[in-house]
Amino acid sequence: MTEEERAAAIAQLNDYHRCRINGSWLLTPGVLALDAAKLASAIEEVCTFQAFDEGDDPYGERDFGAFEIGGARFIWKIDYYDLDLRNASPDPANETLTKRILTLMLAEEY
């Protein structure tokens, strides 16, 4: 698999993961403190995010994004772990070897 094919495979898995809220998202205290409407808007923004650029996504994996809602700036990031969540994934392009964790935070929490 070429580097471009690998990045495309990872990006496809990341796009799928961003639209699934199945216990593999981590919401920071600031995000959890939002009112229900703003939280729902932030989750929807992550799911539909398309504003990827080379500065924030240099490898084309679509694993990071930043956006604003109502004056609040948000950051999200997908990290790749082994199935035991103890180490980095040996191959993020292989979904059978990788557990993805998406973290959504307020920029001020970074």
Sequence and secondary structure as in RCSB ss.txt:
>XXXX:A:sequence
MTEEERAAAIAQLNDYHRCRINGSWLLTPGVLALDAAKLASAIEEVCTFQAFDEGDDPYGERDFGAFEIGGARFI
WKIDYYDLDLRNASPDPANETLTKRILTLMLAEEY
>XXXX:A:secstr
  HHHHHHHHHHHHHHHHT  SS EEE HHHHTS HHHHHHHHHHHHH     TTT TTS   EEEEEETTEEEE
EEEEEE TTSSSB S TT TTS EEEEEEEEGGG 
